[in-house]
Amino acid sequence: MTIETYRDAWGIPHLRAADARELARAQGRVTAHDRAWQLEVERHRAQGTSASFLGAPAVAWDVFARRARLADTARRCFEALERRDPETAQWVRAYVAGVNEGLPAGAARTPEFTRTGLVPGTWEPWHPLGVWLATHILFAGFPAKLWREEAIRHLGEEAVPLFATDGPTTAGSNGWLLAGSRTATGHALLAGDPHRFIEAPGVYQQIRLACPEFDVVGLAVPGVPGIAHFAHTGTVAWSITNAMADYQDLYRERLRRTETGVEALAPDGTWTPAAHHTETIEISGSPPVRIEVLETPRGPVIAGWPEHPQTSPPSAADGGRPPQGPPAPDHESGTGGAGGKARADGEAEALALRYPPRVTHDLGFSALLPLLRARHVTDVDRAFDAWAEPVNVVHAADTAGGVLYRVAGRVPVRSRTNRTRLAPAWLPGHDWQGWHEMPYGDLTDGVAVMANQRGPATPLGVEFAPSHRADRIRALLGERRTWSAADMAAIHTDTHLASATPLLDRLAALDDLTPPAAGLRDRLLAWDRRMDAGSTDAAAYAAVRSAVVRHLAAHPAFTALTEPPAHPEVLLPWLALTPRIAFALEHLLRAEELYGVDRPAAVRAAVEEVAADLPTGTWGDTHRLTPWEALPEPSYDDGPALSGDHDCVLCTSAVPGLTDRSARGPAARYVWDLARRDDSRWVVPFGADGVPGAPHHTDQLPLWLEGDLTPVVTDWDRLERVDLTNLVEETEETEETKEMEENDV
């Protein structure tokens, strides 16, 4: 059988091939055709070369990617994969071959290449692993440890639980599993939506992969073969959410430069060599910069090390940040902190990142083929035993009635200091001591809900999402005994905001308000607490909430936290005070005492301020979709109005106190029906095609906005066969003709 490419009415690719390897080649080729720009952006981000065509705004990421050794780690992981699992390595190679076949035609139809002058490159076998690593390196939220250091330094240990919550930088999800006893068909249902930054084109690719071994539909990650996160094989389906586990460490290193290089102080008191070299970052429209890349036995140094005199670190104007900054306290030895502080004895301190794939040379790709071949939940369970990162909570169910609820990934065993704060590399007791066993969970009354809250993964993490979304999903599912796939949209789109209670309680306790403020208070107390796009009450609540956040952030108790230390720009969102207060607002309002802050006065000032200039519009007038675009000068015009909010099941995150716009929300929605796969449903924010102006570029957006889903079609007779081979051949002929003409000239 040759490779066959079909599309449904939404342009979603359905692929058939003779075997798994040819199918991977077909997947790479169709992805390059549909998502050429996205693939090349992700490849360059993995390499730390995106500033070469995106300009100065991309320098900060490139510096981080180089210093974190993302590309080198991905190379090492692929080399280890070839030794450990040659079948999967060849499968990845086939995908890369397909990408290289499809890129010329894909780039020719994508205007961003012309706009930026980027010429599509050649993919190498390690690039899919690099894309995976770059996509997930910040999922465990290791920069939160920098925030905790600053919070403890200025506010004390009690600040850690006060500010412990997920925020706009966190990747989360909703997911729920209904056993057959709770469905109309008697077979299980899985449903949910991953919450990520909304990108154009989207971070997930709807696709079908079929060969004699398997026939799978699901949501793939462009640039990575197979379907890792959300899929239905016909007899078994699975889905994931972020487990909120902590599996990356930041070490404070003591370093010194010698005549022969750089040395790091080890726990045994000896100075050990640190690997180091310099790299050049090309920047479109600006001169290149050279950076020093350094790695200690703990891991790559990502911040704080003073540059060698012969290098040119990126300046703030270039999108980077000066490496100097105030140190955090040494909580174990009492001798200064991290952030590039130069010591009187000629030493300096810096931050090194230790993350599992850098240690194990394993990104978990050996799970991908077994997942495609899975027939029962036991197969899915075994496949996820090989999962590495990110650490996820997994739901799965099969047509025989089997269900699975577990955590998958790799979490090191180490001290509590490592998990919560910066670990001093020069003191003993902070090395890794093996790996945690992955926990399992149980269904309750035929239901399992995962929404980044505490659950089976509790022993593995530090900060989790509040239980609002999980509690609300469980409450909705408890309203009746049986559910169908068609019913799931009502849960996906629920807008009840339970986290509004602490602020509303504070409002209810106020008296002696001016008449306008008293009227606003009474109006909000009567509000149904739904963050609907068309609601004027939701808009008024959001305005009061933002005003409260701003008043709290301006209090002198928090002044020291308004200027974060000079860490890399990529990490600064975790250190920003206003978002921290915004997403911990319910804790801050409920705490018995808050550093002398008069919270009734802050709430009073906020409601008086809003009442004096009351918003007349709806929540959707200001709560608008703002997707991220990888362009030198992206256009962030007002997008469509959104319902929902950060703690709603319909999780569309604004940043109270800063903006009502939302850049983060459901990156896809899915319903997997184990009774009949064709009754499954899915939707993405935009469409299947990444090319602006193409018929299927944004055709799913109206469905996504309304909470509707499109049916999953698996009947080949209802699909349209298309021929990508001709497009590839025509593009190759055009490129050859152009090359001949240029040679003639």
C-alpha positions in Angstrom: 0.0 0.0 0.0 1.3 3.4 -0.9 0.7 6.3 1.5 -2.8 7.6 1.3 -3.9 11.0 2.6 -7.5 11.9 3.2 -9.3 14.9 4.7 -12.6 15.4 6.3 -14.9 18.4 6.0 -12.7 20.3 8.4 -9.5 19.6 6.6 -8.3 17.2 9.3 -5.8 14.8 7.8 -6.5 11.0 7.9 -3.5 9.0 6.9 -3.1 5.3 5.8 0.1 3.5 5.1 1.5 0.0 4.8 3.3 0.0 8.2 4.1 2.2 11.2 7.3 3.6 9.7 5.7 4.7 6.4 2.8 6.1 8.4 5.3 8.2 10.4 6.7 9.5 7.2 3.2 10.4 6.0 2.6 12.2 9.3 5.7 14.2 9.0 4.9 15.1 5.4 1.4 16.3 6.0 2.4 18.2 9.1 5.1 20.0 7.1 2.5 20.8 4.4 -0.1 22.1 6.9 2.2 23.6 9.6 5.5 24.5 7.9 5.9 27.8 9.7 5.0 26.3 13.1 7.5 23.4 12.6 10.3 25.7 11.7 9.6 28.1 14.6 9.6 25.2 17.0 12.8 23.7 15.6 14.6 27.0 15.9 13.3 27.5 19.4 14.7 24.1 20.4 18.1 25.1 18.8 18.1 28.6 20.4 18.2 30.2 16.9 14.8 31.9 16.7 16.2 35.4 17.0 17.9 34.9 13.7 14.5 35.6 12.0 12.2 36.8 14.8 14.6 39.5 16.0 15.5 41.0 19.4 12.3 39.9 21.2 13.4 36.3 20.8 16.9 36.7 22.2 15.8 36.0 25.8 14.4 32.6 24.9 17.4 31.7 22.7 19.8 32.6 25.5 17.8 30.4 27.9 17.7 27.5 25.4 21.4 27.7 24.8 22.3 27.9 28.5 19.9 25.2 29.5 21.5 22.9 26.8 18.1 22.0 25.3 19.5 21.0 21.8 22.4 19.1 23.3 20.1 17.2 25.6 17.8 16.3 22.8 20.8 15.0 20.8 21.9 12.9 23.7 18.4 11.5 24.2 18.1 10.5 20.5 21.6 8.8 20.6 20.5 6.9 23.7 17.1 6.0 22.0 19.0 4.5 19.0 20.9 2.3 21.4 18.0 1.4 23.7 15.1 1.3 21.3 16.2 1.2 17.6 12.7 0.6 16.3 11.4 3.8 17.8 14.5 5.6 16.6 13.9 4.5 13.0 10.2 5.5 13.4 11.3 9.0 14.4 13.8 9.1 11.5 10.9 8.3 9.2 8.8 11.2 10.6 11.8 13.5 10.0 12.2 12.3 6.4 8.5 13.1 5.8 9.0 16.6 7.3 11.9 17.2 5.0 9.9 16.0 2.0 6.9 18.2 2.8 8.7 21.4 4.0 9.4 23.0 0.6 5.8 22.7 -0.5 4.5 23.8 2.9 6.8 26.8 3.0 5.9 27.8 -0.5 2.2 28.2 0.6 3.0 30.0 3.9 3.4 33.8 3.8 5.4 34.0 7.0 8.5 32.7 5.3 8.5 35.5 2.7 7.7 38.1 5.4 10.7 37.1 7.5 13.0 35.9 4.8 13.4 32.6 6.6 14.5 29.7 4.4 13.2 26.3 5.6 16.0 24.2 6.9 16.7 20.4 7.0 15.4 18.5 10.0 17.6 16.1 11.8 16.5 13.0 13.7 16.9 14.6 17.1 14.7 17.6 16.3 11.4 16.1 17.3 12.9 15.4 20.7 14.1 19.0 20.8 10.7 20.3 20.0 9.2 18.1 22.8 11.8 19.3 25.3 11.5 23.0 24.5 7.7 22.8 24.6 7.7 21.3 28.1 10.9 22.5 29.9 8.9 25.1 31.9 5.9 22.9 32.7 7.2 21.9 36.2 7.4 25.6 37.1 11.0 25.6 38.5 11.1 29.4 38.4 8.5 29.4 41.2 11.4 28.5 43.5 12.9 31.9 42.7 9.7 33.5 43.8 9.6 31.6 47.0 13.2 32.7 47.8 12.2 36.3 47.3 8.9 35.9 49.2 10.6 34.3 52.2 13.4 36.8 52.1 11.0 39.8 52.4 7.9 38.3 54.1 9.0 35.1 55.9 8.2 31.4 55.6 4.5 31.9 56.0 4.4 33.6 52.6 4.9 30.3 50.8 1.4 28.8 51.4 -0.3 32.2 51.1 1.0 32.5 47.5 0.9 28.8 46.6 -1.4 28.5 43.6 -1.3 27.9 39.9 -1.1 31.0 37.7 -1.0 32.2 34.1 2.4 30.7 33.5 1.2 27.2 34.4 0.0 24.7 31.9 -3.1 22.9 33.2 -6.1 21.0 32.0 -9.5 19.6 32.9 -10.2 15.9 32.4 -12.8 13.6 33.6 -13.5 9.9 33.2 -17.0 8.3 33.4 -17.1 4.5 33.8 -19.8 2.6 31.9 -22.0 2.6 35.0 -22.4 6.4 34.6 -23.1 6.6 30.8 -26.2 6.1 28.6 -24.4 3.5 26.5 -22.9 1.4 29.3 -19.4 2.2 27.9 -16.9 4.7 29.3 -16.5 8.4 28.3 -13.4 10.5 28.6 -13.6 14.2 28.1 -11.6 17.4 28.9 -9.5 20.3 27.6 -5.8 21.1 27.9 -5.1 24.6 29.1 -2.1 26.2 27.4 -1.1 29.5 25.8 -3.4 29.8 22.8 -1.2 30.0 19.7 -1.9 30.6 16.1 -1.6 28.0 14.6 -2.7 25.8 17.5 -0.4 23.7 19.7 -2.4 20.6 18.9 -3.0 18.9 15.5 -6.1 16.8 15.0 -5.1 13.7 13.0 -5.8 10.1 12.3 -3.0 7.5 11.8 -4.0 4.1 10.3 -1.9 1.1 9.2 -2.5 -2.7 9.6 -1.2 -2.5 13.2 -3.4 0.3 14.5 -6.0 2.9 13.6 -5.8 5.9 16.0 -7.4 9.4 16.1 -6.2 12.1 18.4 -4.4 15.3 19.1 -0.8 15.3 18.1 2.0 17.8 18.9 3.2 19.3 15.6 6.9 18.3 15.2 6.5 15.0 17.2 5.5 11.7 15.7 2.6 9.7 17.0 -0.2 10.9 19.3 1.0 11.2 22.9 -1.6 13.1 25.0 -5.1 12.5 23.8 -6.1 9.6 21.6 -8.7 6.9 20.7 -7.6 3.6 19.1 -11.1 2.2 18.7 -10.8 -0.1 21.7 -9.0 2.1 24.2 -8.7 5.8 24.7 -6.5 8.0 27.0 -6.1 11.6 28.1 -3.7 13.5 30.4 -3.4 16.6 32.6 -0.5 18.3 34.1 0.2 16.5 37.5 1.8 19.7 38.9 4.7 17.5 40.1 8.1 19.1 41.0 10.9 17.3 39.2 13.4 20.0 38.3 15.9 21.6 40.7 17.7 24.9 40.9 21.1 24.8 42.6 23.0 27.8 43.9 26.5 27.2 42.6 29.8 28.8 43.9 32.0 29.3 40.9 35.4 30.7 40.2 37.4 31.4 37.1 40.9 30.0 36.8 43.6 30.2 34.2 42.4 27.0 32.7 38.6 27.5 32.9 35.8 27.6 35.5 35.5 25.5 38.6 32.5 24.8 40.9 32.6 24.1 44.6 31.5 20.5 45.3 29.8 19.2 48.5 33.0 17.6 49.6 34.8 20.9 49.6 36.8 20.4 46.5 36.8 22.6 43.4 35.7 20.6 40.3 36.0 21.6 36.6 32.8 23.0 35.0 32.4 22.5 31.2 32.2 25.8 29.4 32.3 27.3 25.9 31.0 30.3 24.1 28.2 30.5 21.5 27.0 33.2 19.1 23.4 34.1 18.8 22.4 35.7 15.5 19.8 38.4 15.7 17.7 39.7 12.8 18.2 43.4 12.5 20.8 43.6 15.3 24.5 42.6 15.7 25.1 39.1 17.0 25.9 38.5 20.7 28.2 35.9 22.2 27.3 34.1 25.5 29.2 31.8 27.7 27.6 28.4 28.2 28.6 26.7 31.4 27.7 23.4 33.1 28.5 22.1 36.5 28.1 18.5 37.7 24.6 19.5 38.8 23.5 20.9 35.5 23.6 23.8 33.1 24.1 27.3 34.5 21.1 29.3 33.4 21.5 32.5 35.4 23.8 34.7 37.5 27.3 33.8 36.2 29.3 36.9 35.2 30.2 36.9 31.5 33.8 36.3 30.5 35.4 39.5 29.4 35.7 38.2 25.9 31.9 37.6 25.5 29.2 40.1 24.8 26.1 39.3 26.9 22.7 40.4 25.5 21.6 43.8 26.8 18.1 44.6 28.1 17.5 46.4 24.8 18.3 43.2 22.9 15.7 41.3 24.9 18.1 39.9 27.5 18.9 41.1 31.0 22.0 42.1 32.9 23.3 39.1 34.9 23.9 41.0 38.2 21.3 41.2 40.9 20.6 41.0 44.6 21.2 37.6 46.2 18.7 35.5 47.9 19.6 34.6 51.5 21.5 31.3 52.2 18.9 29.5 54.1 21.3 26.7 55.2 24.8 28.2 55.5 24.0 31.9 56.1 26.4 33.2 53.4 24.7 35.2 50.7 22.6 34.0 47.8 22.3 33.4 44.1 21.9 36.0 41.3 25.5 36.5 40.2 26.8 38.0 43.4 30.6 38.5 43.3 32.3 37.6 46.6 35.3 39.2 48.1 37.3 36.0 47.7 36.9 36.1 43.9 34.1 33.6 43.8 30.7 34.2 42.2 27.3 32.6 42.6 25.0 31.4 39.9 22.0 29.1 39.3 22.2 25.7 37.7 19.2 23.8 36.4 19.0 20.0 36.9 16.2 18.3 35.0 15.7 14.5 34.4 16.4 14.2 30.6 19.7 15.9 31.1 20.5 13.2 33.7 18.9 10.1 32.1 19.2 10.9 28.4 15.6 9.8 28.1 12.6 11.9 27.0 10.1 9.0 27.1 9.8 8.5 23.3 9.7 4.7 23.9 6.1 5.2 25.1 4.9 6.5 21.8 4.7 3.4 19.6 3.3 1.2 22.3 0.5 3.8 22.9 -0.5 3.6 19.2 -0.5 -0.2 19.4 -2.6 -0.3 22.7 -5.8 -2.3 22.7 -6.6 -2.3 26.4 -5.9 -0.1 29.5 -3.2 -2.6 30.5 -1.4 -1.8 27.3 -1.7 2.0 28.0 -0.6 1.4 31.6 2.6 -0.4 30.4 3.3 2.2 27.7 3.1 5.0 30.3 5.7 3.2 32.4 8.2 4.5 29.9 6.9 8.1 30.1 9.4 10.7 31.2 8.2 14.2 31.0 6.2 16.2 31.6 4.8 14.4 34.6 1.1 13.8 33.9 -2.1 12.4 35.4 -3.5 9.8 33.0 -7.1 8.7 32.4 -7.8 5.7 30.2 -10.7 3.4 29.4 -11.4 0.5 27.1 -14.3 -1.2 25.4 -14.1 -4.2 27.8 -14.9 -2.0 30.8 -11.3 -1.4 32.0 -10.3 2.0 33.5 -7.0 3.5 34.5 -6.2 6.5 36.7 -2.5 7.0 37.4 0.4 9.4 37.3 3.2 8.9 34.7 6.6 10.4 34.5 9.9 10.6 36.3 10.3 12.5 39.6 13.6 12.4 41.5 13.8 11.6 45.2 15.6 14.4 47.0 15.5 16.7 50.0 12.5 19.1 50.7 14.8 22.1 50.2 15.4 20.9 46.6 11.7 20.7 46.0 10.7 24.0 47.4 13.7 26.4 47.2 17.2 26.9 45.8 19.5 24.1 46.9 23.1 25.0 47.9 25.3 22.9 45.6 28.3 23.1 47.9 26.6 21.4 50.9 25.9 17.7 51.2 22.4 16.3 51.2 21.0 17.7 48.0 21.9 15.1 45.4 19.2 12.9 43.7 18.5 9.5 45.3 16.6 7.5 42.7 13.1 8.0 41.4 9.6 8.0 43.0 7.2 5.2 42.2 4.3 6.6 40.3 1.0 6.7 42.2 -2.4 5.4 41.1 -5.9 6.7 41.9 -9.4 5.2 42.1 -12.7 6.2 40.7 -15.4 7.4 43.1 -18.9 6.4 42.2 -17.7 5.7 38.6 -16.1 9.1 38.2 -12.5 10.4 38.2 -11.8 14.1 37.8 -8.3 15.7 37.2 -8.0 19.4 37.1 -4.4 20.0 38.5 -5.7 19.8 42.0 -4.2 17.7 44.8 -4.9 14.0 44.2 -2.7 11.0 43.4 0.2 13.3 42.5 0.2 15.1 45.9 3.3 13.4 47.2 5.2 14.6 44.0 4.4 18.3 44.0 4.5 21.5 46.0 1.9 23.9 44.5 -1.3 22.7 43.0 -4.3 24.4 41.5 -7.2 25.2 43.8 -9.9 22.6 43.7 -12.6 24.9 42.2 -12.5 23.4 38.7 -12.4 19.8 39.9 -15.1 20.4 42.5 -17.4 22.0 40.0 -16.9 19.3 37.4 -17.7 16.6 40.0 -20.7 18.6 41.2 -22.1 18.9 37.6 -21.5 15.2 37.0 -23.4 14.4 40.2 -26.5 16.1 39.0 -27.6 13.0 37.2 -26.6 9.4 36.9 -26.0 8.9 33.2 -24.3 11.0 30.5 -23.7 10.8 26.8 -20.9 12.2 24.6 -23.3 15.0 23.4 -23.8 16.1 27.0 -20.1 16.9 27.7 -20.1 20.4 26.0 -22.3 21.7 28.9 -19.5 20.8 31.3 -16.7 22.1 29.1 -18.3 25.6 29.0 -19.5 26.0 32.6 -18.6 29.6 33.8 -19.4 29.4 37.5 -16.6 31.2 39.5 -16.3 29.7 43.0 -13.2 31.7 43.8 -15.3 34.9 43.8 -16.6 34.0 47.3 -13.8 35.5 49.5 -14.0 38.9 47.8 -17.8 38.9 47.8 -17.7 38.0 51.6 -15.4 41.0 52.1 -17.8 43.2 50.2 -20.8 42.0 52.2 -19.1 43.0 55.5 -18.6 46.6 54.3 -20.8 49.4 55.6 -20.8 53.2 55.4 -20.3 53.1 51.6 -21.3 55.9 49.4 -24.7 55.3 47.6 -23.1 54.3 44.3 -20.6 51.9 46.0 -23.4 50.4 48.1 -25.4 49.9 45.0 -22.5 48.2 43.3 -21.9 46.0 46.3 -25.6 44.9 46.5 -25.6 44.2 42.7 -22.5 42.0 43.0 -23.9 40.1 46.0 -27.0 39.3 43.9 -24.9 38.2 40.9 -25.1 34.6 39.8 -21.2 34.3 39.8 -21.1 33.3 36.1 -18.4 34.8 34.0 -20.4 34.9 30.8 -19.2 37.1 28.0 -22.5 38.9 27.8 -22.7 39.6 31.5 -22.4 43.2 32.8 -22.3 42.0 36.4 -19.3 39.8 35.6 -17.6 42.9 34.1 -18.3 44.9 37.2 -17.0 42.0 39.4 -13.8 41.8 37.3 -13.3 45.6 37.6 -13.6 45.5 41.4 -11.3 42.4 41.6 -8.6 44.1 39.5 -8.8 47.3 41.7 -8.4 45.2 44.9 -5.4 43.5 43.4 -3.8 46.8 42.5 -4.5 48.3 45.9 -2.9 45.2 47.6 0.1 45.2 45.3 0.7 48.9 46.1 0.8 48.3 49.8 4.2 49.1 51.4 4.3 45.5 52.8 5.0 44.3 49.3 7.2 47.1 48.0 10.4 45.0 48.2 8.8 42.5 45.8 7.9 45.0 43.1 11.3 44.9 41.6 12.4 41.3 41.0 16.1 40.4 41.0 17.9 40.4 37.7 17.1 36.9 36.5 16.7 35.9 32.9 13.8 37.5 31.2 12.2 34.1 30.4 11.8 33.5 34.1 10.4 36.9 35.2 6.7 36.1 34.8 7.0 33.8 37.8 8.5 36.8 39.8 6.0 39.5 38.9 4.1 40.7 42.0 0.8 41.8 40.6 0.0 38.4 39.0 1.1 36.6 42.1 -1.4 38.6 44.2 -4.1 38.2 41.5 -3.9 34.4 41.5 -3.5 34.1 45.3 -6.2 36.7 46.0 -8.6 34.3 47.7 -5.8 33.1 50.1 -4.8 36.7 50.8 -8.3 37.8 51.6 -9.0 34.8 53.8 -5.7 34.8 55.8 -6.1 35.6 59.5 -3.5 38.3 59.1 -1.6 39.8 56.1 1.5 41.7 57.1 -0.5 44.6 58.6 -2.5 45.2 55.4 -5.9 46.7 56.1 -7.9 44.5 53.7 -11.3 46.0 54.4 -9.9 49.4 53.5 -8.4 48.0 50.3 -11.7 46.4 49.3 -13.6 49.6 50.2 -11.2 51.8 48.2 -11.6 49.4 45.2 -15.4 49.3 45.2 -15.6 53.1 45.6 -13.1 53.6 42.8 -15.1 51.3 40.4 -18.5 52.7 41.4 -17.2 56.2 40.6 -16.5 55.1 37.0 -18.7 52.1 36.6 -18.1 49.9 33.5 -21.0 50.0 31.2 -20.0 47.1 28.9 -20.0 43.3 29.3 -17.2 40.9 30.4 -16.7 40.0 26.8 -16.0 43.6 25.9 -12.6 43.4 27.6 -12.1 39.6 28.1 -10.9 38.8 24.6 -8.7 36.2 23.1 -5.1 37.2 22.4 -3.2 34.3 20.8 0.5 34.2 20.7 2.0 34.5 17.2 5.6 33.8 16.3 6.3 36.9 14.2 8.8 39.7 14.4 6.0 42.3 14.9 2.8 40.3 15.9 -0.5 42.1 15.6 -2.6 41.7 18.8 -5.8 43.4 17.7 -8.9 42.7 19.8 -9.8 39.1 19.3 -13.3 37.5 19.9 -15.1 37.9 23.2 -14.6 35.1 25.7 -16.7 33.6 28.5 -15.0 32.0 31.5 -12.2 32.9 33.8 -9.1 31.4 35.4 -10.9 29.3 38.1 -14.0 28.4 35.9 -14.2 25.0 34.2 -14.2 27.2 31.1 -10.7 28.3 32.0 -9.8 31.4 30.0 -7.2 33.2 32.1 -7.0 36.9 32.4 -4.5 38.6 34.7 -6.5 40.6 37.2 -4.8 43.9 38.0 -3.0 44.0 34.6 -5.4 42.9 31.8 -8.7 41.3 31.1 -7.3 39.8 27.9 -6.7 36.1 27.8 -3.7 34.4 26.2 -4.3 31.1 27.9 -7.3 28.7 27.6 -8.5 25.5 26.1 -6.0 24.5 23.4 -8.4 21.8 22.3 -11.5 20.0 23.6 -12.2 16.3 23.2 -14.8 13.7 24.1 -13.8 10.0 23.6 -16.7 7.6 23.4 -15.8 4.0 24.0 -19.2 2.8 22.8 -18.7 4.0 19.3 -15.7 6.0 18.2 -17.6 8.0 15.6 -19.7 9.5 18.4 -16.5 11.0 19.8 -16.0 14.8 19.3 -13.2 17.3 19.2 -12.4 20.9 18.4 -9.4 23.3 18.4 -9.3 27.1 18.7 -8.6 27.8 15.0 -8.4 25.0 12.4 -6.4 22.2 10.9 -4.4 24.4 8.5 -1.7 26.7 9.8 -1.6 28.9 6.6 -3.4 32.3 7.0 -6.3 32.6 4.6 -6.6 28.9 3.9 -10.1 27.5 4.0 -9.4 25.5 7.2 -7.2 28.1 9.0 -9.9 29.4 11.4 -13.0 27.5 10.5 -13.3 25.8 13.9 -13.1 29.1 15.8 -16.9 29.7 15.9 -17.4 26.2 17.3 -14.7 26.7 19.9 -16.1 30.0 21.0 -19.6 28.6 21.4 -18.5 25.4 23.1 -19.5 23.2 20.2 -17.4 20.2 18.9 -17.2 18.6 15.6 -17.8 14.8 15.2 -14.8 12.5 14.7 -15.3 10.8 11.3 -13.6 7.5 10.7 -15.6 6.1 7.7 -13.1 6.3 4.9 -15.9 6.6 2.4 -16.9 9.9 4.0 -13.4 11.4 3.5 -11.9 13.0 0.5 -8.6 11.6 -0.8 -6.0 14.2 -1.6 -2.6 13.8 -3.3 0.3 15.6 -1.5 2.8 13.7 -3.6 2.2 16.0 -6.6 2.6 19.1 -4.5 5.9 17.8 -3.2 7.2 16.9 -6.6 6.0 20.2 -8.1 7.8 22.1 -5.4 11.0 20.1 -5.9 10.8 20.8 -9.7 10.3 24.5 -9.0 13.3 24.7 -6.6 15.5 22.8 -9.2 14.4 25.2 -11.9 15.2 28.2 -9.7 18.6 26.8 -8.8 19.4 26.2 -12.5 18.4 29.7 -13.4 20.5 31.1 -10.6 23.4 29.0 -11.7 23.0 30.2 -15.3 23.0 33.8 -14.1 
